[in-house]
Amino acid sequence: MSLTALLEKYAPCTVEHHGRLYSFRQSGKGERTLVLLHGIGTDSASWVQQLHAFAPYCKVIAWDAPGYGQTTPVEAASPAAADYAQALLGLFDQLKIKRALLVGQSLGAIMAGAFAARHPERVEKLVLTGAAGGYGAAPAEGRAAKLAARVTQMTEQGPEGMALGRGANMLTEAAGEELRDFMAACTRRLNPAGYIQGAQLLTNAVLAQDAARYPAPTLVLSGSLDKVTPEAGCRAIAQAFACGYHRSLPDLGHGAYVEGAKVVNNILSTYFGFESQ
């Protein structure tokens, strides 16, 4: 079954919590819940292979971050990671998720780390993939330049223009046309204002600071061919956790969970204890 056809099984749904609208995709059922947080240039659809693979084991929630899909943006024009963590807490409360297996990809890793640091009792296990560390500790001039580059790209090219080169950033040269088209479709759905807020979050954030506050074991996965968040940076993020562990994904890039879904899913299945069920 093609990814596009598979995605039709998991259409977005919405809930409202204290005046905030959330959109997300869901699958499965059970006592345990897996929550998936996407990166800056994708959306909940990018997790479709995980929605399908883990449905027999637990309830799976892939959210659209604030400013993505139909989810209400955060209020701050230049947000901090805590703003997204607070939004995620609202979704947990509305869906009555007491504790979750939490996976954050790229910018979603910043959100996941912020949530885990502030609400460790709500996290059963934490996994970060292709983790973005944030530029908050960098010199102001460099931070401003990185933000300006992203804002200019979105302003001048729009989601359609950005989609044309998305596969080159997310996937390796070995990726097929279907995967490239699928990732491009995710980028075409971007809300420019939500993306720019995400870029501002990336500029402001320092994941390592939140990592130092989270005491439980944390698994950090990174593709050996990742050009967006190279392995050296992901290893450093793992080391920032009190109990962080890094694992390399050979021959995979930034979108390892899409291009190498079987590999990533097998690792997650073992780490979460699904194989023994």
Secondary structure per residue as TSV (DSSP state, phi and psi in degrees):
chain	resnum	aa	ss	phi	psi
A	1	M	-	360.0	133.1
A	2	S	-	-68.2	159.2
A	3	L	H	-63.7	-36.7
A	4	T	H	-64.2	-43.0
A	5	A	H	-66.6	-40.0
A	6	L	H	-62.5	-37.6
A	7	L	H	-62.7	-28.4
A	8	E	T	-63.2	-21.3
A	9	K	T	-76.3	-16.9
A	10	Y	S	-127.8	67.4
A	11	A	-	-70.2	151.2
A	12	P	-	-64.2	147.0
A	13	C	E	-131.0	168.0
A	14	T	E	-133.2	151.6
A	15	V	E	-138.9	163.0
A	16	E	E	-123.1	139.1
A	17	H	E	-140.2	115.0
A	18	H	T	51.2	44.9
A	19	G	T	83.4	-2.2
A	20	R	E	-103.3	130.9
A	21	L	E	-92.7	136.4
A	22	Y	E	-121.7	135.2
A	23	S	E	-114.5	144.3
A	24	F	E	-162.7	165.6
A	25	R	E	-114.6	146.5
A	26	Q	E	-141.9	159.3
A	27	S	E	-155.4	167.5
A	28	G	-	68.7	-177.3
A	29	K	-	-161.0	169.4
A	30	G	S	138.4	179.9
A	31	E	S	-75.2	-28.4
A	32	R	-	-97.3	151.8
A	33	T	E	-129.8	134.9
A	34	L	E	-109.4	124.0
A	35	V	E	-114.8	128.9
A	36	L	E	-117.1	127.8
A	37	L	E	-115.5	120.8
A	38	H	-	-80.8	173.5
A	39	G	-	-91.8	-172.8
A	40	I	T	-68.5	-31.9
A	41	G	T	-105.3	13.4
A	42	T	-	-130.3	-161.1
A	43	D	-	-153.9	-169.0
A	44	S	G	-59.1	-29.1
A	45	A	G	-61.0	-27.6
A	46	S	G	-63.7	-16.7
A	47	W	G	-95.0	15.1
A	48	V	H	-58.7	-35.5
A	49	Q	H	-68.4	-31.6
A	50	Q	H	-76.3	-37.3
A	51	L	H	-56.9	-40.1
A	52	H	H	-78.0	-44.2
A	53	A	H	-68.8	-36.1
A	54	F	S	-98.0	-1.1
A	55	A	T	-57.2	-34.9
A	56	P	T	-69.2	-14.1
A	57	Y	T	-107.1	-27.0
A	58	C	S	-165.0	177.0
A	59	K	E	-81.6	134.8
A	60	V	E	-120.1	130.4
A	61	I	E	-124.7	120.0
A	62	A	E	-112.0	109.2
A	63	W	E	-86.4	159.2
A	64	D	-	-94.6	118.9
A	65	A	-	-61.3	161.6
A	66	P	T	-51.2	129.3
A	67	G	T	89.1	-0.6
A	68	Y	S	-117.6	150.6
A	69	G	T	56.6	-132.5
A	70	Q	T	-102.0	6.9
A	71	T	-	-70.9	134.3
A	72	T	-	-60.4	132.4
A	73	P	-	-64.4	159.4
A	74	V	-	-70.1	158.3
A	75	E	S	-75.2	-36.3
A	76	A	-	-68.6	133.6
A	77	A	S	-67.2	-35.9
A	78	S	S	-121.2	82.4
A	79	P	-	-76.5	161.3
A	80	A	-	-106.7	166.0
A	81	A	H	-59.5	-32.7
A	82	A	H	-61.0	-30.7
A	83	D	H	-64.3	-40.8
A	84	Y	H	-74.8	-33.9
A	85	A	H	-63.1	-38.8
A	86	Q	H	-66.6	-39.5
A	87	A	H	-64.1	-41.4
A	88	L	H	-65.1	-37.4
A	89	L	H	-59.8	-38.3
A	90	G	H	-62.1	-40.3
A	91	L	H	-67.0	-42.7
A	92	F	H	-55.7	-48.1
A	93	D	H	-64.8	-43.3
A	94	Q	H	-65.2	-38.6
A	95	L	T	-89.5	3.6
A	96	K	T	57.7	43.4
A	97	I	-	-89.8	108.2
A	98	K	S	-74.8	-45.7
A	99	R	S	-144.2	148.4
A	100	A	E	-139.7	151.2
A	101	L	E	-76.9	119.1
A	102	L	E	-115.7	124.4
A	103	V	E	-123.2	125.1
A	104	G	E	-121.1	128.8
A	105	Q	E	-104.0	126.4
A	106	S	T	56.2	-114.6
A	107	L	H	-62.3	-30.9
A	108	G	H	-63.1	-24.1
A	109	A	H	-67.2	-36.1
A	110	I	H	-63.5	-43.4
A	111	M	H	-65.4	-43.3
A	112	A	H	-64.0	-42.4
A	113	G	H	-63.7	-39.9
A	114	A	H	-65.3	-41.0
A	115	F	H	-65.5	-46.1
A	116	A	H	-62.9	-38.0
A	117	A	H	-66.0	-34.7
A	118	R	H	-92.4	-25.0
A	119	H	-	-136.8	59.1
A	120	P	G	-60.9	-27.0
A	121	E	G	-69.5	-14.6
A	122	R	G	-96.2	1.0
A	123	V	E	-113.3	119.4
A	124	E	E	-79.1	-49.8
A	125	K	E	-147.7	148.2
A	126	L	E	-120.6	130.9
A	127	V	E	-132.1	133.7
A	128	L	E	-116.8	135.1
A	129	T	E	-123.1	134.7
A	130	G	S	49.6	45.9
A	131	A	-	-65.9	128.2
A	132	A	-	-85.9	133.1
A	133	G	-	-88.0	-19.4
A	134	G	-	86.8	158.2
A	135	Y	S	-109.5	12.0
A	136	G	T	-60.1	-24.2
A	137	A	T	-94.3	-1.1
A	138	A	S	-81.4	161.7
A	139	P	-	-56.8	146.2
A	140	A	H	-56.6	-40.3
A	141	E	H	-63.1	-42.6
A	142	G	H	-66.9	-39.4
A	143	R	H	-62.9	-44.1
A	144	A	H	-63.7	-37.4
A	145	A	H	-67.2	-42.0
A	146	K	H	-65.7	-41.5
A	147	L	H	-64.5	-45.7
A	148	A	H	-59.9	-37.9
A	149	A	H	-63.8	-42.1
A	150	R	H	-70.0	-42.5
A	151	V	H	-63.7	-43.6
A	152	T	H	-62.3	-42.8
A	153	Q	H	-60.4	-47.4
A	154	M	H	-66.5	-41.2
A	155	T	H	-65.3	-43.0
A	156	E	H	-82.6	-37.2
A	157	Q	H	-97.7	-31.1
A	158	G	H	69.7	172.3
A	159	P	H	-57.0	-37.7
A	160	E	H	-64.2	-46.2
A	161	G	H	-66.2	-39.2
A	162	M	H	-66.9	-31.6
A	163	A	H	-63.2	-28.1
A	164	L	T	-63.2	-31.2
A	165	G	T	-109.0	8.8
A	166	R	H	-64.6	-39.4
A	167	G	H	-61.1	-34.5
A	168	A	H	-64.4	-31.3
A	169	N	H	-82.2	-40.0
A	170	M	H	-89.1	-31.8
A	171	L	S	-117.9	163.3
A	172	T	-	-87.9	171.7
A	173	E	T	-63.9	-20.7
A	174	A	T	-79.8	-11.4
A	175	A	-	-66.1	142.5
A	176	G	-	-81.0	172.9
A	177	E	H	-65.0	-34.7
A	178	E	H	-61.7	-44.5
A	179	L	H	-64.3	-40.4
A	180	R	H	-64.3	-42.6
A	181	D	H	-65.3	-38.6
A	182	F	H	-64.5	-45.8
A	183	M	H	-67.7	-35.1
A	184	A	H	-63.4	-38.6
A	185	A	H	-63.7	-37.2
A	186	C	H	-61.7	-42.7
A	187	T	H	-67.5	-36.1
A	188	R	H	-63.2	-24.6
A	189	R	T	-83.4	-1.3
A	190	L	-	-60.4	143.1
A	191	N	-	-92.7	116.1
A	192	P	H	-52.2	-41.4
A	193	A	H	-65.8	-39.4
A	194	G	H	-66.6	-38.9
A	195	Y	H	-63.8	-42.9
A	196	I	H	-65.8	-38.3
A	197	Q	H	-61.5	-40.1
A	198	G	H	-62.2	-39.1
A	199	A	H	-64.5	-36.7
A	200	Q	H	-68.4	-37.8
A	201	L	H	-60.6	-45.9
A	202	L	H	-58.7	-38.2
A	203	T	H	-67.8	-35.2
A	204	N	H	-87.7	-24.4
A	205	A	-	-80.1	154.0
A	206	V	-	-137.1	91.8
A	207	L	H	-57.7	-36.3
A	208	A	H	-58.1	-31.8
A	209	Q	H	-67.9	-42.5
A	210	D	H	-70.3	-36.4
A	211	A	H	-58.0	-40.8
A	212	A	T	-65.2	-19.9
A	213	R	T	-91.1	-10.3
A	214	Y	-	-101.4	117.6
A	215	P	-	-87.4	-16.5
A	216	A	S	-83.6	161.1
A	217	P	-	-56.6	139.7
A	218	T	E	-137.2	131.6
A	219	L	E	-102.3	128.3
A	220	V	E	-115.6	119.5
A	221	L	E	-107.7	141.5
A	222	S	E	-149.6	142.7
A	223	G	E	-75.0	139.4
A	224	S	T	-67.7	-19.7
A	225	L	T	-106.6	14.9
A	226	D	-	-69.2	119.5
A	227	K	S	-97.5	-12.8
A	228	V	S	-85.6	-50.5
A	229	T	S	-126.4	82.9
A	230	P	-	-56.7	158.7
A	231	E	H	-59.2	-35.0
A	232	A	H	-58.7	-42.4
A	233	G	H	-67.9	-37.7
A	234	C	H	-67.8	-36.4
A	235	R	H	-63.1	-41.2
A	236	A	H	-63.4	-38.0
A	237	I	H	-64.7	-43.9
A	238	A	H	-58.6	-40.4
A	239	Q	H	-69.4	-20.7
A	240	A	H	-73.9	-21.2
A	241	F	S	-79.6	149.7
A	242	A	T	-62.9	-34.0
A	243	C	T	-134.1	58.3
A	244	G	E	-95.2	143.1
A	245	Y	E	-131.4	132.4
A	246	H	E	-106.2	139.9
A	247	R	E	-134.6	128.5
A	248	S	E	-84.0	144.7
A	249	L	E	-112.5	97.8
A	250	P	T	-59.0	136.6
A	251	D	T	65.0	20.9
A	252	L	-	-119.3	157.0
A	253	G	-	-108.2	-150.4
A	254	H	T	-67.3	-35.4
A	255	G	T	-93.4	46.4
A	256	A	H	-58.2	-36.3
A	257	Y	H	-68.4	-16.8
A	258	V	H	-95.9	-56.2
A	259	E	H	-70.1	-37.3
A	260	G	T	-113.8	45.2
A	261	A	H	-56.3	-41.4
A	262	K	H	-63.3	-42.3
A	263	V	H	-64.4	-50.3
A	264	V	H	-63.6	-42.9
A	265	N	H	-63.8	-37.0
A	266	N	H	-65.0	-40.2
A	267	I	H	-64.8	-46.2
A	268	L	H	-63.6	-41.2
A	269	S	H	-59.4	-44.0
A	270	T	H	-67.5	-44.6
A	271	Y	H	-65.0	-35.0
A	272	F	H	-86.8	-8.0
A	273	G	T	80.3	22.7
A	274	F	-	-74.8	-29.4
A	275	E	T	-64.0	-25.8
A	276	S	T	-86.7	-4.2
A	277	Q	-	-84.8	360.0
